[in-house]
């Protein structure tokens, strides 16, 4: 959990620097696989920061919902990559999108699996107590 919290914090640092100081990047945000440009991109960028800050807090404090939430976000990212590759003028098409979808869905599935194991372990401990 600590490593995932660290990953989320590193992501926040990376995103804030990129969104504020890299001109060609700060002008584009992607939500649900669709590109937002200009002021709308700049205004929605903090939402990405908040997502990762909540993730860092959730992993650091080992909230019971964090693995499921991170898995859901991972599946959202996977689907967004497919949509972006198909709809964006700089996307690489559906084959690349599908490959990226699979690549992002695997860690999401592993997070779901870890959540199931964690809940099963908690149930066993409660039954033994």
NORTA-V615322 format. One line per field, one symbol per residue. ss: DSSP state (~ for helix, > for strand, _ for the rest). phi: phi as a letter, one per 40 degrees, with the letter a starting at -180 (. if undefined). psi: psi as a letter, one per 20 degrees, with the letter a starting at -180 (. if undefined). A space follows every 10 residues. Layout:
BEGIN
ss=???
phi=???
psi=???
END
This chain:
BEGIN
ss=_~~~~~~~~~ ~~~~~~~~~~ ~_~~~~_>>> >__>>>>_~~ ~~~~~~~~~~ ~~~~~~~~~~ _____~~~~~ ~~~~~~~~~~ ~~~~~~~___ ___~~~~~~~ ~~~~~~~~~~ ~~~~~~~~~~ ~~~~~~~~_
phi=.ccccccccc ccddcccccc bbdccccbbb bfgbcbbgdc ccccddcccc dccccccccc cfcccccccc cccccccdcc cccccccccb cbgccccccc dccccccccc cccccccccc ccccccccc
psi=hghhgggggh gggggggghh iogihijpqp pkippprbhh ghhighhggg ghgggggggg jlqhihgggh gghghggghh hggghhhqhj rjrhgggggh gghhhghghh ggghgggghg gggghhhh.
END
